[in-house]
């Protein structure tokens, strides 16, 4: 590592993270969403229950990208649930992205699908960064509308079935690998159809957990039915109206979740 304020060669956020003492604050100012995504995924991969306490400061527009990219957001939720991550929204225009421990400053450089950084080992500069972008910056706490991956899958398995929860997890990851073209609501319906669950049950779970509203899921289900990706059957009850059981459409009747996601992306493109 360079000293005396001399920049270090480029490296990844993983190295930034490993250099931060466990339990100490690590400030991550994320001006752009690719930087935020890299911070979240790298921190999650390093271990949910270990590492520094990560403080993320970002504009509203950047934080709201998490609502579109659910596969990254629920990883962030795991870190929030573990007490190692907090989000802070600012309306102040950020001139740059920057990471800072108590003794070093890293400047992230987005490079396509990865983010590299240059490092300056300078305690005085690190203190100035914390003062400028944490202590003196006007921010408000930003709260994710849903829990993390672990808790969501646990509640989904309880509400419906473990195989449906597993299908949902597989679908979310398959969607993330394709750049998250599908909404999380579509993945919920596909997982329900894969496991032949009641539409009512998956909708109740999604709404109660803050993932998607029942009304939104009903509209998404109709779109998937119109595309012949999902079909339903009626389930009679002793009292009340019949419920709808979700099924995969005839053309995808034997498709696994990655294939369902891929076919849905193609059909709705």
C-alpha positions as CSV (number, residue, x, y, z in Angstrom):
1,X,0.0,0.0,0.0
2,X,1.3,3.5,-0.8
3,X,1.8,6.1,1.9
4,X,2.3,9.8,2.1
5,X,-0.9,10.4,0.0
6,X,0.4,8.5,-3.0
7,X,-2.3,6.7,-5.0
8,X,-2.3,2.9,-5.0
9,X,-2.6,0.8,-8.1
10,X,-6.2,-0.1,-9.0
11,X,-7.9,-2.8,-7.1
12,X,-11.5,-4.0,-6.3
13,X,-13.9,-3.2,-3.5
14,X,-13.2,-6.6,-2.0
15,X,-9.7,-5.3,-1.1
16,X,-11.2,-2.2,0.3
17,X,-13.5,-4.3,2.5
18,X,-10.8,-6.6,3.7
19,X,-8.7,-3.6,4.8
20,X,-11.4,-2.2,7.0
21,X,-11.2,-3.4,10.6
22,X,-14.2,-5.5,11.7
23,X,-16.8,-3.5,13.6
24,X,-15.3,-0.1,12.5
25,X,-17.3,2.2,10.2
26,X,-16.7,2.0,6.5
27,X,-18.2,4.9,4.5
28,X,-19.3,4.2,1.0
29,X,-20.5,7.2,-1.0
30,X,-22.1,5.9,-4.2
31,X,-22.8,8.5,-6.8
32,X,-23.7,5.8,-9.4
33,X,-25.7,2.6,-9.2
34,X,-23.0,0.3,-10.6
35,X,-20.8,1.3,-7.6
36,X,-23.7,0.7,-5.2
37,X,-24.4,-2.7,-6.7
38,X,-20.7,-3.7,-6.4
39,X,-20.5,-2.6,-2.8
40,X,-23.6,-4.7,-1.9
41,X,-22.7,-7.9,-3.7
42,X,-19.1,-7.8,-2.7
43,X,-20.0,-7.2,1.0
44,X,-22.6,-10.0,0.9
45,X,-20.2,-12.4,-0.7
46,X,-17.6,-11.7,2.0
47,X,-20.0,-12.8,4.7
48,X,-23.2,-11.4,6.2
49,X,-22.2,-11.7,9.8
50,X,-18.6,-10.3,9.6
51,X,-16.8,-7.2,8.4
52,X,-17.1,-3.5,9.1
53,X,-20.3,-1.6,9.7
54,X,-21.0,-0.2,6.2
55,X,-22.6,3.2,5.8
56,X,-23.9,3.8,2.3
57,X,-24.7,7.4,1.2
58,X,-26.3,7.8,-2.2
59,X,-28.8,10.0,-4.1
60,X,-32.5,9.0,-4.1
61,X,-32.4,8.0,-7.7
62,X,-29.5,5.6,-7.1
63,X,-31.1,4.0,-4.0
64,X,-34.4,3.6,-5.8
65,X,-32.7,1.4,-8.4
66,X,-32.8,-1.3,-5.7
67,X,-36.6,-1.5,-6.2
68,X,-36.0,-2.5,-9.8
69,X,-33.1,-4.8,-9.2
70,X,-34.6,-7.1,-6.5
71,X,-31.8,-9.7,-6.8
72,X,-29.3,-7.1,-5.4
73,X,-31.8,-5.5,-3.0
74,X,-32.5,-8.6,-1.0
75,X,-28.8,-9.2,-0.6
76,X,-28.6,-5.7,0.9
77,X,-31.5,-6.7,3.1
78,X,-29.5,-9.6,4.6
79,X,-26.8,-7.1,5.6
80,X,-29.3,-4.7,7.0
81,X,-31.0,-7.5,9.0
82,X,-27.5,-8.5,10.4
83,X,-26.9,-4.9,11.5
84,X,-23.9,-4.4,9.2
85,X,-25.4,-2.0,6.6
86,X,-27.4,1.2,6.7
87,X,-28.6,3.4,3.8
88,X,-28.7,7.2,3.9
89,X,-30.3,9.3,1.2
90,X,-29.0,12.7,0.2
91,X,-30.4,15.4,-2.1
92,X,-27.0,17.1,-2.3
93,X,-25.3,16.6,-5.6
94,X,-22.4,14.3,-5.1
95,X,-19.3,15.2,-7.2
96,X,-17.8,11.7,-6.9
97,X,-18.1,8.3,-5.3
98,X,-15.6,7.5,-2.5
99,X,-14.9,4.9,0.1
100,X,-13.3,5.7,3.4
101,X,-12.1,3.9,6.5
102,X,-10.4,5.8,9.4
103,X,-7.0,5.7,7.7
104,X,-7.5,5.4,3.9
105,X,-9.5,6.7,1.0
106,X,-10.5,4.7,-2.1
107,X,-11.8,6.3,-5.3
108,X,-14.0,3.8,-7.2
109,X,-13.9,3.7,-11.0
110,X,-16.8,1.9,-12.7
111,X,-15.4,-0.3,-15.5
112,X,-18.4,-2.0,-17.2
113,X,-19.5,-4.9,-15.1
114,X,-16.9,-4.3,-12.4
115,X,-15.6,-1.5,-10.2
116,X,-11.9,-0.9,-9.5
117,X,-10.5,1.7,-7.1
118,X,-7.4,3.7,-6.4
119,X,-6.2,4.1,-2.8
120,X,-4.7,6.9,-0.8
121,X,-3.3,6.0,2.7
122,X,-3.8,9.3,4.5
123,X,-5.5,9.6,7.9
124,X,-6.1,13.3,7.6
125,X,-7.7,12.9,4.2
126,X,-9.9,10.1,5.5
127,X,-11.1,12.3,8.4
128,X,-11.9,15.0,5.9
129,X,-14.0,12.6,3.8
130,X,-15.9,11.4,6.8
131,X,-16.6,15.0,7.8
132,X,-17.6,16.1,4.4
133,X,-19.7,13.1,3.3
134,X,-21.0,11.9,6.7
135,X,-20.9,14.4,9.5
136,X,-21.7,17.6,7.6
137,X,-23.8,16.1,4.8
138,X,-27.6,16.4,5.0
139,X,-29.0,12.9,4.8
140,X,-32.1,10.9,5.8
141,X,-32.3,7.2,6.6
142,X,-33.4,5.1,3.7
143,X,-35.3,1.9,4.6
144,X,-35.8,-1.1,2.2
145,X,-39.5,-2.0,2.0
146,X,-38.7,-5.7,2.5
147,X,-36.5,-8.0,4.6
148,X,-33.4,-9.8,3.4
149,X,-33.1,-12.9,1.3
150,X,-32.8,-15.3,4.3
151,X,-35.9,-14.0,6.1
152,X,-38.0,-13.7,2.9
153,X,-37.3,-17.3,1.9
154,X,-38.0,-18.5,5.4
155,X,-41.4,-16.8,5.4
156,X,-42.2,-17.9,1.8
157,X,-41.5,-21.5,2.8
158,X,-43.8,-21.2,5.9
159,X,-46.6,-19.5,4.0
160,X,-46.5,-21.8,0.9
161,X,-43.9,-24.5,0.6
162,X,-40.1,-24.9,0.7
163,X,-39.9,-26.0,-2.9
164,X,-41.7,-22.8,-4.0
165,X,-39.3,-20.7,-1.9
166,X,-36.4,-22.5,-3.6
167,X,-37.9,-21.9,-7.0
168,X,-38.3,-18.2,-6.2
169,X,-34.7,-18.0,-5.1
170,X,-33.6,-19.7,-8.3
171,X,-35.8,-17.4,-10.3
172,X,-34.5,-14.3,-8.7
173,X,-30.9,-15.3,-9.3
174,X,-31.6,-16.3,-12.9
175,X,-33.3,-12.9,-13.5
176,X,-30.4,-11.0,-11.9
177,X,-27.9,-12.8,-14.1
178,X,-29.8,-11.5,-17.2
179,X,-29.8,-7.9,-15.9
180,X,-33.1,-8.1,-14.0
181,X,-35.5,-7.6,-17.0
182,X,-38.4,-9.1,-15.0
183,X,-40.1,-7.5,-12.1
184,X,-40.0,-9.4,-8.8
185,X,-43.7,-9.8,-9.1
186,X,-43.3,-11.8,-12.3
187,X,-40.8,-14.1,-10.6
188,X,-43.2,-14.6,-7.6
189,X,-46.0,-15.7,-10.0
190,X,-43.6,-18.0,-12.0
191,X,-42.4,-19.6,-8.8
192,X,-46.0,-20.1,-7.7
193,X,-46.8,-21.7,-11.0
194,X,-43.7,-23.9,-10.9
195,X,-44.9,-25.2,-7.5
196,X,-48.6,-25.1,-8.4
197,X,-49.5,-22.9,-5.4
198,X,-52.6,-20.9,-4.9
199,X,-52.4,-17.4,-6.3
200,X,-54.0,-16.2,-3.1
201,X,-51.3,-17.6,-1.0
202,X,-48.3,-16.2,-3.0
203,X,-50.1,-12.9,-3.2
204,X,-50.8,-12.7,0.5
205,X,-47.1,-13.5,1.2
206,X,-45.8,-10.9,-1.3
207,X,-48.0,-8.2,0.0
208,X,-47.4,-8.9,3.7
209,X,-43.6,-8.9,3.2
210,X,-43.6,-5.7,1.2
211,X,-42.5,-7.4,-2.0
212,X,-45.5,-6.6,-4.2
213,X,-49.2,-5.8,-3.8
214,X,-51.9,-8.3,-4.5
215,X,-53.4,-6.0,-7.1
216,X,-50.1,-5.7,-8.9
217,X,-49.6,-9.5,-8.8
218,X,-53.0,-10.0,-10.3
219,X,-52.1,-7.7,-13.3
220,X,-48.8,-9.5,-13.7
221,X,-50.6,-12.9,-13.6
222,X,-52.9,-11.8,-16.3
223,X,-50.0,-10.7,-18.5
224,X,-48.4,-14.1,-18.0
225,X,-51.6,-15.9,-18.8
226,X,-52.0,-13.8,-22.0
227,X,-48.5,-14.9,-23.0
228,X,-49.4,-18.6,-22.3
229,X,-46.7,-18.8,-19.7
230,X,-49.0,-19.4,-16.8
231,X,-52.5,-20.9,-16.5
232,X,-54.8,-21.4,-13.6
233,X,-57.4,-23.9,-12.3
234,X,-60.2,-23.4,-9.9
235,X,-60.1,-24.8,-6.4
236,X,-63.5,-25.0,-4.7
237,X,-63.9,-24.2,-1.0
238,X,-66.6,-24.9,1.5
239,X,-67.1,-21.2,2.1
240,X,-66.4,-18.3,-0.2
241,X,-65.4,-18.0,-3.8
242,X,-63.1,-20.5,-5.5
243,X,-59.4,-19.9,-5.4
244,X,-57.0,-20.1,-8.4
245,X,-54.2,-22.5,-8.5
246,X,-51.2,-21.5,-10.6
247,X,-49.7,-23.8,-13.2
248,X,-47.0,-23.5,-15.9
249,X,-48.4,-22.9,-19.4
250,X,-48.6,-25.8,-21.8
251,X,-45.5,-24.7,-23.8
252,X,-43.4,-24.5,-20.6
253,X,-45.1,-27.3,-18.6
254,X,-41.8,-29.0,-17.8
255,X,-39.5,-26.0,-17.7
256,X,-37.3,-25.4,-14.7
257,X,-37.1,-21.9,-13.2
258,X,-34.1,-20.6,-15.2
259,X,-35.9,-21.7,-18.4
260,X,-39.2,-20.1,-17.2
261,X,-37.4,-16.8,-16.6
262,X,-35.6,-17.0,-20.0
263,X,-38.9,-17.8,-21.8
264,X,-40.7,-15.1,-20.0
265,X,-38.1,-12.5,-20.8
266,X,-38.3,-13.5,-24.5
267,X,-42.1,-13.4,-24.5
268,X,-42.5,-10.1,-22.8
269,X,-39.6,-8.3,-24.5
